[in-house]
Amino acid sequence: MVELRGVRHRYEGRLVLNLDQFTVPAGAQIAVVGHNGAGKSTLLRLLALLEAPTEGQVLFDGKPVRHRASPALRRRVTLVEQRPVLLRGTVLENIGFGLRVRGISRADAYKRTAEVAEQLGLLSLLERRRTELSDGEVQRVAVARALAIRPDVLLLDEPASSADRAAAGALYRALAAERGKRSMAVCIASHQLEDAYRWADDIRALADGRLSPVTPENLFRVELTAAGTDTMSARVGSIDVLVTTDRAGSAVLAVPPGDIFVSREPLSSSARNVLKGSVTRVATHRGGGVAVTADVGVELIAVVTADACRELALAPGAPVVFSFKASAVQVF
């Protein structure tokens, strides 16, 4: 459907995206995750044909896209940005705008508008104006406006960042309902890993503009400073993480969830990173086992077996210790 090949994209000479290939196939459900500044929003703008890459090619249905994509092609791809802009007028007018400019009859436009408004829990807000909406409601209106025009590819940048759990659930149910009716590729940029794992069937991690070969959890942008021979220290949240590397300065760290030892009390081991905290979430991990999220001065995710989860009585609020070796931390 949409593909980037050999893309290098720069802003004022600074390389922000460096991808050999990134493809959104027809009907795909993709989540792109990564730290702030990883390049997620830039990636979506290139996929939406709103910008042309500094280097490389963008292809749509296997055909190269010119520097300035045609209006007909751009109508097949819709991007909802993290802070969307609504038009003047009511929620009803905003959702139906794209249908009106496409020449859809008033009756059909109203039917489609009411349908997506109901899916996203917006029926009671149809007569409200932008100034009467919360940030989360603005996001849902923008998603409804995008769904109403039935794009072939829908790109969403942090669509649930201002939503509560009920609103986020309504969003993902609306996407599932729409995809149940027709083939639509959806690519979401999100920092909410639990939602990404629950919704997407293809999760890709970005680290400083590149696809990361590690699992997308526990990615942090840091400054590495010397802490001993071949050992660096990085401030992550309110804690210091020790890393086995000779690299210094700006970097991205990845702590693989499977390399974190989980216990109720500190273990006698060679692990140099021993972090005490409390469990905040417990959920089934997409790759198998149980994902245990804990606040240990920063939010970290570890993966344990179901038996270990029961034996340790891991549940929200329970005390926990996360331990991992300095050599387990990967540096990019």
C-alpha positions in Angstrom: 0.0 0.0 0.0 2.4 2.8 1.2 6.1 2.2 1.3 9.2 4.2 2.1 12.5 3.0 0.5 15.9 4.3 1.4 14.5 7.3 3.1 16.7 9.9 4.9 14.8 12.9 6.1 16.4 16.0 7.5 15.2 19.2 9.2 17.7 22.1 8.9 20.4 19.6 8.2 19.6 17.4 11.2 18.9 13.7 10.3 15.5 12.8 11.9 14.6 9.7 10.0 16.8 7.0 8.5 14.9 4.0 7.1 15.9 1.5 4.6 12.3 0.3 4.3 9.0 0.9 6.0 5.9 -0.6 4.5 2.2 -0.3 5.5 0.5 -3.1 3.7 -3.2 -3.0 2.7 -5.4 -3.9 5.8 -2.5 -3.7 8.2 -2.8 -2.9 11.9 0.5 -1.3 12.9 1.7 0.5 16.0 4.9 2.5 16.0 6.3 3.1 19.4 9.4 4.9 20.7 10.7 7.7 23.0 9.8 11.3 22.4 11.8 12.6 19.5 12.3 9.2 18.0 10.8 10.3 14.6 7.3 8.9 14.9 5.4 12.0 13.9 7.8 12.7 11.0 7.3 9.1 9.8 3.5 9.6 9.7 3.8 12.8 7.8 5.9 11.1 5.1 3.4 8.2 4.9 0.6 10.7 4.6 2.2 12.2 1.6 2.3 15.6 3.3 6.1 15.9 3.0 8.5 14.4 0.5 11.7 12.8 2.0 15.0 14.6 1.7 16.3 11.4 0.1 14.6 8.2 -1.0 11.3 7.1 -2.4 7.7 6.9 -1.4 5.6 4.4 -3.2 1.8 3.9 -3.2 0.5 0.6 -4.5 4.0 0.0 -5.8 4.2 3.1 -7.9 6.6 6.0 -7.0 4.9 9.1 -5.7 6.0 12.4 -7.2 7.5 15.1 -5.0 4.0 16.7 -4.8 1.4 14.0 -4.6 -1.8 14.4 -6.5 -5.0 15.4 -4.6 -6.6 12.2 -5.7 -3.8 10.1 -4.1 -3.7 12.2 -1.0 -7.5 11.6 -0.4 -6.7 7.9 0.0 -4.5 8.6 3.0 -5.6 10.6 6.1 -3.5 11.7 9.1 -4.9 12.7 12.4 -2.2 14.6 14.3 -1.7 14.6 18.0 -3.1 18.1 18.4 -5.6 18.3 15.6 -7.2 21.5 14.4 -11.0 21.7 14.2 -12.8 24.0 11.8 -15.1 26.7 13.0 -18.6 25.3 13.6 -20.1 22.4 15.5 -18.9 18.9 16.0 -21.5 17.8 13.5 -20.2 20.2 10.9 -16.6 19.2 11.5 -17.3 15.5 11.1 -19.3 16.0 8.0 -16.9 18.5 6.3 -14.9 16.0 4.3 -18.1 14.3 3.0 -19.5 17.6 1.9 -16.4 18.6 -0.1 -16.5 15.2 -1.8 -20.1 15.9 -3.0 -21.8 13.4 -0.8 -25.6 14.1 -0.5 -26.8 15.8 2.7 -28.8 12.7 3.8 -25.9 10.3 3.2 -23.4 12.7 4.9 -25.6 13.0 8.0 -26.1 9.2 8.2 -22.4 8.6 8.0 -21.6 11.4 10.5 -24.1 10.0 13.0 -22.7 6.5 12.6 -19.1 7.4 13.4 -20.2 9.9 16.1 -22.1 7.0 17.9 -19.1 4.7 17.6 -16.9 7.3 19.3 -19.4 8.4 21.9 -19.9 11.8 20.4 -23.7 11.9 19.8 -24.3 14.1 22.8 -21.6 16.6 21.6 -22.8 17.1 18.0 -24.0 20.7 18.6 -21.0 21.8 20.6 -18.2 24.0 19.3 -14.5 23.7 19.6 -14.2 26.0 22.6 -16.7 23.7 24.5 -14.6 20.5 24.0 -11.9 19.0 26.1 -8.6 18.0 24.4 -9.7 14.3 24.5 -13.0 15.2 22.8 -11.2 17.2 20.1 -9.0 14.1 19.4 -12.1 11.9 19.0 -13.9 14.4 16.8 -10.8 14.5 14.5 -10.7 10.7 14.4 -14.4 10.6 13.6 -13.9 13.2 10.8 -11.2 10.9 9.4 -13.2 7.7 9.6 -16.2 9.4 8.0 -14.4 9.8 4.6 -13.3 6.2 4.6 -9.6 6.4 3.7 -7.7 3.4 2.5 -4.9 4.3 5.0 -5.5 5.9 8.3 -2.6 7.4 10.3 -3.1 8.4 13.9 -0.5 10.3 16.0 -1.0 9.6 19.7 -4.8 9.4 19.2 -5.5 8.5 22.9 -3.0 10.7 24.6 -5.7 12.9 26.1 -8.3 10.2 26.5 -9.5 8.3 29.6 -9.7 4.5 29.5 -13.4 4.6 28.4 -12.7 7.0 25.5 -9.6 5.0 24.4 -11.7 1.9 24.4 -14.3 3.5 22.2 -11.6 4.6 19.8 -10.2 1.1 19.3 -13.6 -0.4 19.0 -14.5 2.1 16.3 -11.4 1.2 14.4 -12.2 -2.5 14.7 -15.8 -1.9 13.5 -14.7 0.1 10.5 -12.1 -2.5 9.6 -14.7 -5.2 9.9 -16.7 -3.5 7.1 -13.9 -2.9 4.6 -10.1 -3.2 4.1 -8.4 -0.2 5.8 -4.8 0.0 6.9 -4.2 1.7 10.2 -0.9 2.9 11.5 -0.8 4.4 15.0 2.1 6.2 16.7 1.8 5.7 20.4 3.8 5.7 23.6 1.0 3.7 25.4 2.5 0.2 25.0 -0.4 -1.6 26.7 -2.8 -0.3 24.1 -0.4 -1.0 21.3 0.0 -4.6 22.3 -3.7 -5.1 22.8 -4.7 -3.5 19.5 -1.9 -3.9 16.9 -0.8 -7.1 15.2 2.5 -5.5 14.0 4.5 -3.4 16.5 7.6 -1.5 15.4 9.9 0.5 17.5 11.8 3.6 16.5 15.0 4.8 18.2 16.5 8.1 16.9 14.8 7.8 13.5 15.8 4.2 13.0 13.9 0.9 13.4 15.0 -0.7 16.6 15.7 -4.5 16.5 14.7 -4.9 20.2 11.3 -5.0 21.7 9.7 -1.6 22.0 9.4 -1.5 25.8 11.8 0.3 28.0 13.4 2.7 25.5 14.9 5.9 26.9 16.9 8.8 25.5 19.8 9.6 27.8 23.2 11.2 28.3 25.9 8.7 29.2 28.6 9.7 31.6 31.6 7.7 32.8 31.1 5.6 35.9 34.1 3.3 35.7 36.2 1.2 33.3 33.9 0.4 30.3 30.9 1.4 32.4 28.6 4.4 31.9 25.8 5.9 34.0 22.6 7.3 32.6 19.9 9.3 34.4 16.5 7.8 33.6 13.6 9.4 35.4 14.7 9.7 39.0 17.2 6.8 38.9 20.7 6.1 37.6 21.2 3.1 35.3 24.6 1.5 34.9 25.5 0.4 31.4 28.4 -1.6 30.0 29.7 0.4 27.1 32.5 2.7 26.1 30.2 5.1 24.4 29.5 8.5 26.0 27.1 11.4 25.3 23.7 11.2 23.8 22.2 7.7 23.3 19.1 5.6 23.4 19.0 2.8 26.0 16.8 -0.3 25.7 16.3 -2.6 28.7 14.9 -5.9 27.3 12.0 -6.9 29.5 13.1 -10.6 29.5 16.5 -9.6 31.0 14.9 -8.1 34.1 14.8 -10.3 37.2 11.7 -9.8 39.3 11.5 -10.4 43.0 9.9 -9.2 46.2 13.2 -8.6 47.9 16.7 -7.8 46.6 18.4 -10.9 45.1 22.0 -12.0 45.7 23.3 -11.6 42.2 25.8 -9.9 40.0 23.2 -7.5 38.7 24.4 -3.9 39.2 21.0 -2.3 38.7 18.7 -3.1 41.6 15.6 -1.0 41.7 12.8 -1.0 44.3 9.3 0.1 43.6 5.7 -1.1 43.3 3.7 -2.8 40.6 1.4 -0.5 38.6 0.0 -3.0 36.0 -0.1 -6.7 35.2 -1.2 -7.9 31.8 -0.8 -10.7 29.3 2.3 -10.0 27.2 1.8 -10.3 23.4 5.0 -12.4 23.1 3.9 -14.8 25.8 4.1 -14.7 29.6 3.0 -11.8 31.8 4.0 -8.2 31.4 4.6 -6.6 34.8 4.9 -2.8 34.8 6.4 -1.2 37.9 7.3 2.3 39.1 10.9 2.0 40.2 11.8 5.7 39.8 10.9 5.3 36.2 8.3 3.0 34.6 9.8 -0.3 33.5 8.2 -3.4 32.0 9.4 -6.9 32.8 8.2 -10.2 31.5 7.7 -13.2 33.8 5.9 -16.5 33.5 2.4 -16.9 34.7 3.6 -19.3 37.5 6.2 -16.7 38.7 3.5 -14.0 38.7 1.3 -16.1 41.0 4.2 -17.2 43.3 5.4 -13.6 43.7 1.8 -12.4 44.2 2.4 -9.6 41.7 -0.6 -7.3 41.5 -1.0 -3.5 41.3 0.3 -1.9 44.5 2.5 -4.9 45.5 6.2 -4.1 46.4 8.7 -5.4 43.8 12.4 -5.3 43.0 13.6 -5.2 39.4 17.2 -6.2 38.8 19.2 -6.4 35.6 22.9 -6.5 34.6 24.7 -3.5 33.2 25.6 -5.7 30.2 22.0 -6.4 29.5 21.2 -2.8 28.6 21.5 -2.2 24.9 22.8 1.1 23.6 21.9 2.8 20.3 
